[in-house]
Amino acid sequence: MRLVFAGTPEVAVPSLDALIASERHAVVAVVTRPDAPAGRGRRLVASPVAQRAEEAGIEVLKPAHPRDADFRARLTEIAPDCCPVVAYGALLPKSALDIPAHGWVNLHFSLLPAWRGAAPVQHTILAGDEMTGATTFRIDEGLDSGPVFGVVTEAVRPTDTSGDLFTRLAFAGAGLLLATMDGIEDGSLDPRPQPADGVSLAPKISVEDGELHWTDPAMRIDRVVRGCAPAPGAWTVFRGERLKVMSVGMAPDRGDLAPGDLAVSKNAVHAGTGSHAVELLWVQAQGKKPMNAADWARGARIAAGERLGA
């Protein structure tokens, strides 16, 4: 089939690579978000998907919004059979959805109808789910509500961050998306409606969602840290400034600390929670590089009675 691939971040690149390598399909164009400011100089940088497409000599379309008339006209000229999508980042209007003969097929990183929305992987970890996966479905005008072509499952490991889980799902999902394109082409796949039960929502995670509340139990602190890693990052307040908490460990033998209280030893830093303590492993002070928490504590010369939290 003639394919126009839509995607933006690094997590979409494995799927694009799988489709480019396929002998049954031709990726004739790529749709991605416009170049965005990045780095200290805030210069405009093309998305990872755009960069990969340019390396492969594939036409790249960067509409400000997919409802733009010029974009829809060009997509009509290209006449794709299907438009596979991975983390494109913009809502598709019906006028664009109707152009390809087989519609737009999204690879979503959850087992739908669970975790519909922008941040399914983060919410999977925040909720403490033990199993997740990826789903291919035909996009309709609802929020991740279209009929499903296929799924692949993936266990959530106890130490997984969102970044870890994204990486595994990106590669497992690439195979699923390619198999879905194959099945659509040969007519062996018919999408099935999603069940009405089991719907949950996964809205975008904000910086505010990463704030640690030390009265929460240790398990919740751990999930927020892992769910918000690498972005937007979990954080707390220390001496009136934000302290990024990059990883923690469980310390069930330390139930003697009140929420937010700190216990600093030569090689460890513990913080009290609503249950038992956690050990701070890696932190990043404002304006500083990430560092081992024990090294940070030595440099900060934490005094008795100092604590975390506003």
C-alpha positions, 0 to 999 in steps of 0.5 A: 500500500501507499502509506503516509506516516504521521508521527513526531517524537522519537518513540514513533521512529521504530514504527517508521523504520519498520514501514520503510523496511517493508517490501509490501508497502511504500512510505511516500510521505510523512506528516509531523509537527512543525519544527520546535525550539530546543536546547539552550539556544532555543533554535528551531529543530525538526522532529525526530520523525522528520529527521528520519524521513529526510535521511530516507529521502521521503517527503515531509509535510509539517502543517501548522494544523491538519485542517489546513487547506494546503495540507489537505490538498497535498494529501489528496494529491498523494492519494495514500491508501492508508495513514498509519499514526504514532504519537503525531500530536494533533487532532485530525479533522474528518476532512483529513480522515476521509482522504485515505481509502483505508483511513488513519490507523493509530498505534496507541500505547495502552490496551484500549479502552484503558487509558485513552488520551495523551499520556497512557504510559505515564498513567499506567505507571501512576496507577500501578498497572502490572500489564499494559501493551499497544493497540492499533485502531482506526481513528474516528472523531472520538478520543481513541475510541475507534475500532481495534485491529490488534493488540500486543501485551507487555508486562510492567516491571517494578522499576520501569520509568515511563521512558523504559516502558515507552522504549519497549512498547515503541519496538513491540508496537512497530511490529504490530503496526506493520502486521496491521498494515499487512492485514489491511492490505490483504483483507485478513483484518477487520476492526472490532468495536471497543468494549463499552466497559473498562474505559479510563482516561489518560490526560497529558501530565503537567509539571504540577502533576510531578509534585511529590506530596510526602504525606502520600504512602511510599508506593505513591511517591515511587510511582510518581517519580517513575511515571514522570521520568524522564519528563516532566520530572518529579519534584519537591521543594527544599530551601524554597527551591525546586529539587528534582527527584529522579529516582527513589528506593523503598526503605521499609525498615525506616518507619521512624521519619515523619512525612518530608523529614530527612535523615542523612548518613554518609552514604544515604539520604532517606525521606519520610512519607505517609507510610515508611521512608524512601531512599533518595537515589538521584536528584537534581538541584535547581540550576545544577546537574543530576547527582547522587543524592548522598553527594547532593546532601553533603554539598548542601550541608543539610542541617538537623530539622530541615525537610522536603516539601512546601 
